[in-house]
Structures are given as C-alpha cells and as structure tokens.
Amino acid sequence: MLAISPAASEAIRDLLAASEMPEGSGMRITLAGSGTAGALEISLREGPEAEDEIVEVAGAAVFIEPQALPLVDDKVLDAHVERDHIAFALLQQGPPSAS
C-alpha cells in the first residue's frame, strides 16, 4: 500500500487549504493520458471516485484510481517544498525494520 511521508501529508493539507477545498477533499493519483506509459497525474478533488483506494495520514487524504494502484503499491509519496513550489515524488519503501 502507498505510504505518505510527513512532508507529503503537510504539503497536501497546505494545498487543500490554499485552494479552499471543502472537508473530505484530497489529492487524487491517476494514470496520465495516452502516450505516457507509466506516468501519473495528481489533482485536487473534493472526494474520491467510487472505486478509488483511499489512503489517509495525519489528515491528508490521497485517492488512488484502481489503474494506478500497481504503480504506487510499494512506494512512499514524499514532497519537497521550496518557497511556493511543491515537488511530489514516489520513492521506494524501505525494508521493514526488525524489532
């Protein structure tokens, strides 16, 4: 399942607040249009589509369309914020820590 870093959850919350999105809104991950194999698109949405997988961390919701799930299943959504620019990235999840 997709994991969400603290930086990404904060960035998503900030984007939703700045866009004055209603409660229950989130960021949606979908496959990009034709001709961009393996590319993903993100957008802010007021809620998930009926078949979307929902991942929520620290008040930040991410809606993932079913076709995009295989591309994000073992990833961590991270964000790098610099001034007024936010760059999201999908990183490999590390191995589980031995306890």
ABEGO torsion letter per residue (X at the ends): XBBBBAAAAAAAAAAAAAAGBBBGBBBBBBBBBBGBBGBBBBBBBABBBAABBBBBBGGBBBBBBAAAAAAAAABBBBBBBBEABBBBBBBBBBBBBBX
